[in-house]
Amino acid sequence: MIYAVAVFAPLFGSQVSGLLGRSIGDRAAEAVSILCMLVAAVLGPLACFQLVSGDVDQGSVYLGTWIEAGRFHVTWQLRYDTLSAAMVAMVTFVSMLIHVYSIGYMAHDAYPHYRFFSYLSLFTFSMLMLVTADNLLQLFFGWEGVGLCSYLLISYWYDRPSANAAAIKAFIVNRIGDLAFAVGVALVFFKFGSIEFANIFSAIPQHQTDTYSVLGGTFPALSDRCAVVHRCDGQVGADRPACLAARRNGRPHTGVRADPRGDHGDGGRVSGSAHVAAL
């Protein structure tokens, strides 16, 4: 229960700030967003500690059925293992610190603060969806959410041409990764008959020697699919330099500088690829 609350608390804060921010004002919206992040930052590490200490068993938190279409069945579950719990603990705590820092960062900005905090909380929720995904489609949902929030945050200063250009660049680059991701998900389903991680991992030994015949060539199925997923996930940091450049242009007096690691693609969002690394 506390694990699910830690994951969905940022979504609640985002909805309150985004939908009611104009009515309740910037201060109240900031307070709600940070309060929700404080709840997540406490419950996230607590859920991780309970799992590591053996007080609870690994498994998943079932939320409901998502898609039922012929042989394609997708449930909505939060994966609750050591890796996911550790990621939730880290993401919630770090994001809480970012929310607190953003109070001072946005203090002298003329734009509505409630909108910024709504995007920031939604970004956190999307990241949590990504790292707690129990199947590839849920992972794709989290990936899309993080990409959307990246676009919204970069274009927050929408009257600055450089910020708009950086947002459009990030959006287009993410679409390239989306295509590779979608193809990878489709190939996994056609090969394994499922996109649930548990079913995929258990069936890998039976498909070690599977191959694809493409354009007259024969390629190992698992290696090609792994490359598709890894390449798509490696694209995560591609919009980071654009994001930081837009922030710097929008707020030059803050001294925010682009992390040089972003130029090599190893900066950026928290990745959920560890769930599918076994492919």
Buried (B, 14 or more C-beta within 10 A) or exposed (E): EBBBBBBBBBBBBBBBBBEBBEEBBBEBBBBBBBBBBBBBBBBBBBBBEBBEEEEBEEEBBEBEEBEEEEEEBBBBBBBBBEBBBBBBBBBBBBBBEBBBEBBEBBEEBEBBBBBBBBBBBBBBBBBBBBBBBBBBBBBBBBBBBBBBBBBBBBBBBEEBEBBBBBBBBBBEBBEEBBEBBBBBBBBBBEBBBBBBBEEBBEEEEEBEEEEBEEEEEEEBBBEBBBBBBBBBBBBBBBBBBBBBBBBBBBBEEEEBEBBEEBEEBEBBBBBBBEBBEEB
